[in-house]
Amino acid sequence: MSQRHEALGIHPIGAGGDDGAELLARRQVLRRARVALLILLVLLALGAARIVVLRLANAQTLKDDATVHAVLHVRVATPQTAKAAQTLTLPGTLQGFVQSPISARASGYLKRWTHDIGSRVKKGELLAEIETPEIDQQLSQGIAARGQAAATLALARSSAARWEALRRKDVVSQQELDERRSAVAAATANLEAADANVQRLRQTEGFKRVVAPFAGVITRRNVDVGDLIDAGSGGGGRALFTLAQTDPLRVYVNVPQSYAQLIKAGQAAVVTQAELRGQRFEGKVARTAGAIDTATRQMQVEVNLPNADGTLLPGAYVQVELPLPASGTLTVPGNALIFRAEGTRVALVDAQGQVRLQAVDLGR
């Protein structure tokens, strides 16, 4: 048997003195293997238990989330009546209340000018003088023609008086007397025409003095001494000055059609200018066009603005604020509107908590 175990490389138990130690070592190895196996089984069991617990927890969390998400939450808002007035802000340009180019009525050469740009002048104050030698000569000629007509009339009247006396004595015929009377009437008409011509020339000569037609400030001077002046502003004539009345001022604004019905004469308006920070100028709506411009779909509105201290300048770009009355309609948040092909809708929550879509009409 020893030989058989020896051939197999296995030492029989109890053979030799080291057999007990070897058997003890094998038992220790086996015990360690069992402990390791037991630990491995425990770890596997713990891992399996953890997985089961996690799955159960996830399942419960998913169930809870599904329950929460199954409930539909909506944010509601209560429609309210608009109480605060709306302010409409529009751009505009300041203009003089009266703004006009000043042209000459008489032709000639500019003799002198008395006021330059920025000068404030009163009504009737002299702005410039024009030399008009042609008009002076025409006036002299007209006065001489008037003297001739007066002499002719005096002679005709004297002749008619003599012929009246001769007719009473039946020395001359009635036809001859009528001719003398007709000569008096023609001479009278010629004298009246000569007087009218003299008066016209004197008025034209008076236009040599260019005066301010109203009180204001000169915003432009287009001529200098020695310039040739053509009578009138049309044709080849040019304006000598541009005069503007700066108190009050007026500003024209174009109001969109959607707001046109809300703008009335006498309504208050506030004008602001970007360069004049913190300053607000109060005015009033003087008049409206009363019609919508078909090209722009806007209505022109004129606002009068006091400017006693001259702070505002004509031609300045300003913003005009027009306070509008409260519309009295219901207001809802903008994100509550639902735009669909069939029209604008708003989701309403009734007393039973049900949501339904309600058709609405949009206001301003």
Order of alpha helices (4+ residues) and beta strands (2+ residues): alpha-alpha-beta-beta-beta-beta-beta-beta-alpha-alpha-beta-beta-beta-beta-beta-alpha-beta-beta-beta-beta-beta-beta-beta-beta
